[in-house]
Structure formats: C-alpha cells, structure tokens
Amino acid sequence: MEELEVEGLRGFWQSRRSYVKAVDGVTFKVYKNEIVGIVGESGCGKSTLAKLLIGLVEPPLQYIDGKVLIEGIDLYKLPEKKRRRINGEVISYVPQGAMNALNPTKRIIDLITDIVKEHNNKYPKEQIYKDATKNFEEVGLSSDVLNMYPFELSGGMKQRAVIGISVMLNPKILVVDEPTSALDVSSQKVILKLLWKLKEERGMSMVFITHDIATVRQISSRIIVMYAGKIVEIGKTEDVIYNPLHPYTKMLMSAVVSLETEIRKRKIEGIPGAPPDLSNPPTGCRFAPRCPYAASMCEKEPPLIDVDGDKKVACWRVIK
Amino acid sequence: MLLKVENLIKIYESGFLRRKQIKAVDNISFTVKDGEIVSLVGESGSGKTTTMKMILRLIKPTSGTILFNERDIYTIPKKEYWRSVQAIFQDPFSSFNPTPFYKVDRILKLPFKLLDKMPKSEMEKRIKESLINVGLNPSDILGKYPHELSGGQMQRILIARCLIVGPKIVLADEPTSMIDASTRAIVLNLLRKLKDNGMSIIFVTHDVSQAFYISDRMLVMYRGQIVDEGPVEEVVYNPKHEYTKRLMKDVPKLYERFEDLK
C-alpha cells in the first residue's frame, strides 16, 4: 500500500522576471514502511521537492499543480489550516542543516512546547516533558539535553535532537533532507541506525534526500535520481547502483569515492559542467547539454517509462 | 624531509578564575616528504584543524617544533614561509569577501603580494594560466562577484590562487566537504594533479574514503593523538588501533551494505 503518492508535482520559485522551475512534473510513490532515497547534484530541486511534499509553501516558492496524496488525502486540496496540522502529525520534515534549524535563544524543551501547543493547545506541560524525554531517549539523547541551549550540543547531537523533535507527534512519514552531510562518518552511522530503528519500530516511511549515494544505499530500498527538476531514474537500490541505465546516473556513480580498492584504481570522474539554469531549462532532455551520448532525438523530452518491471528511466537511448 | 613535526602540543585555555584546559593536540610527530599526499583523518574535535593552523603559523604551539626544510618555521620570515606553504579551507563561501565591492579577481591578485614585483600583464597571464589549470574558463570567472559562483567553482578558484604562489606544500583542510559528489570528484582529481606537479599535500578530512582515494600515507587522529599511521592500504585494510578499526567499519561503502544497521 502506498503511504505517499506524488503525481505530476510542480513547484516554481518566483523571481522578479521569471520562474525557476525547481520541481517540474515529478511522479513517484512511497510504500508503507519503506525508505526511498532521492539523489542528485546540488541545484537539482531535491530540497524544493521536500518542501512541496510537506506543504511548506511560502513565497517565493509557489505550488503550481500536481498532487501530493498522503494516505489518500490530497494535501493541496486542503485548506491552509488543515494542511498545517497534517504537517507534523502525519508527515514531518527534518530540514537540511539541523545545526541552524534550532532556535539559538530557546531551550530545546521550549521549542518542543511551542510546536506541540501549535498542534494541540490542551496538551499538559508535564505530558510534553514526559513524551519529549521518551522520544529523546529513543534517539539516544538523555533528558538533560531538553534543558540545554543548542550551542551546548555537538553537531551529531543537534541532528539527533532535530529528528527527536520531528517525530514528537508520531508522524507516519518522515522527509529527511541531507541529515548526514555535515557530520563525520561515525556520527553519520549513528543517524542512519536511528532512522532505521524508527522505520522498524514505528513502521514509518521515509524520503531520504542526499547527494551522498554511498550513505543512502545503506538504508533505502529504492533510489530516485533527480536531475534539473525532473526524475531521470527510479529503481531498486541494488539495480540503480550495479546497473545504472541513465547516463546521468552512470556518471553520478563514477563520481563516488568509497573505500573499495577498485575505486582507488579506477580513478573517479566528476561530471563536467553544471546543472542548467532552471529559469530557462533546455527544451527536450535536460541532461543533453552535458551528456556524452546526446543525439538529435534528445531534442524531444523523454518520458519516464517502465523498463523491466520495477525500473523507470527517462532516456531515449534506453527506451528505444 | 620537507616538513617535520616533532612532539607538537597545543593546549587551549579558557575561563578567567577557574582555568579550564583542553589538550587539543597531544604530542604528535610526523613527517611529510617531497611530492607526497599525506592525509590526516579523524572525527570532529580530534585536533586536525588545530594541527593545520599550527603548521600554517596561524596559532602558536604550546610546545614542540615544526621544521620546514630543517629550519624552525618561526625563524623563517613570514613572507618567505607563506610562499612555500599555502592552504585551502573547508568553507569556500566564507573564504571570499562576500560584500559586493570586491570581485573574484581580488582574491586572485592578493597572492602577488607574496611574490616579487612583476608587470601587470605578467600577473594577468599567470592568473589566466592557473584558472585554466584548475579546469575553469577565465572568461567565466574574472569580473564576477562571489555570489554568482557555485561552491565547486569557488573552491577551484582557491586552488588556482594556491597555484599562483606555487608553494611546496598545500594544506587542504576539508576542501571537499561543502560541495556535492560530482564536483568533489573534480576537486580530488585536481589535488592529485598538483601532486604530479611535485607539490606535497596535507589533506585533512573526516571522510576516510576520500583520503583513501587520493593519499599515499594516512595518519589517524583521535583525541589529539595520532593513533595509527602508515601507507593508506595498510591502515585501511589492517588497522591496528581499536579506534581505526571502528572508524573503518563506519564508512559507508557503495557496493556493500552495513550489516549491523539493525
């Protein structure tokens, strides 16, 4: 059963003269109790997608059209007030750079109280404290942390605190945006273990956004590869890693540094050039300007099409 | 021996009445040979950056000596020293002056103060050459403001700046942690190229896989001490110290899944 269903979702950033098409027609599903990874370079629209998924749409970001079905309820058909309630209770968000997500002038517990009161004004204060302690223990923090200010915590602890806060209201879906990028490898593993535990014990589904493929492959069952606001490949984690079909995915894989000897010998390669300017994206295949295999057929936009079973690719070379 | 660090100790003190001491670097010694990439690996707070800053003469060690070409670095005039030792820092976004008064050109012109006087045309030629060397098109870069550039571009400009000076040693303090994987590959390959041109690099990182990819020797730091050192393959495949063993297990691999995630 699918917990989260996204259909033709589009969200643009408005600038003075034009729209930056950061998410331009994205369709995918997240099943119950599943972790889906979203990978891509910086500037591919990953974080914008996260914001759209939870309905955190504030100018200059604009929702254009498409559906986000959370347990069958269309998020963007709901009135603003209801949407805010869903955000946190059903779907929750762990923002990028947890370091800066906490209010530096507030104790952690005060921040939690604010959030919980926003959703349920009658929640007694002792109960909040009790629940917060329980949640924080689950993420591996002692209850003393609740009475601390953010500057007293290390990076890994802050990240854990933010995850602890985001699961306060028992959401069913968690959207985590680059939770491991600013941490060292040992803290990274702690976070991965923690997310895995939440998935197993609470039966949560997750959307895990990152540019670090070696991290996401540890935890996700499927991987979505995004490029310039569009999905270029979806597939089972193993399939995408061992047998990438889209040229972009292939190049992304060859840029990964990892502890394996083959990689040290092979010499990694970056992708030359940069993602296109999304206020004026190339017509047709958006990767074509950087693609070594680009041909005349790439002037038309390739659809995201099923290839053998569970895999979807948007590339004319593969489709034909 | 190009650089020799002996019994280096740095103690940070804080507090006014009740003094608190933190031993950031605790009696470390190591050497760097000509044309070698040595990486310094360890978790946050293990003293990597403090070591770097001491070698760069930004902070004074509490005790211990740093020898550059057999000379104590504090006896070498600063200008001369920095002509041989240059650094690339972690955060490209804060390495540039973000105010809109300064173009990127400025940071590329500043290193000429370290060098002997030369005509303007020669300066411009050198700047262009170094930009091409790091894979940037000079016309894309010169005359722009920092906010118009991407993180990867900025980091490469900083490497180009290093090339203008032409140092013997480049201290690279987490140069790739703020940029995404595909640009990271470009920067790492660039550092390898510097090595081929005969420069030594001290590469500081918490990411063991990056260190594994580019370096010849690896030093593992933990709580201010060097707990493991040797040729890269030896440290990665046969770690001796408990901490190194744990660290190697924590590194996410592309073709392998963690077994103990549950």
Interface residues (C-beta under 8 A of the other chain):
Chain A: E41 S42 G43 S154 G155 G156 A182 L183 D184 V185 S186 S187 Q188 K189 L192 K193 W196 E200 H211 D212 I213 A214 T215 R217 Q218 I219 I241 Y242 M251 L252 M253 S254 A255 V256 V257 S258 L259 E260 T261 I263 R264 K267 I268 E269 G270 I271 P272 A274
Chain B: E43 S44 G45 S150 G151 G152 S177 I179 D180 A181 S182 T183 R184 A185 I186 V187 L188 N189 H206 D207 V208 S209 Q210 F212 Y213 E233 V236 R246 L247 M248 D250 V251 P252 K253 L254 Y255 E256 R257 F258 L261 K262
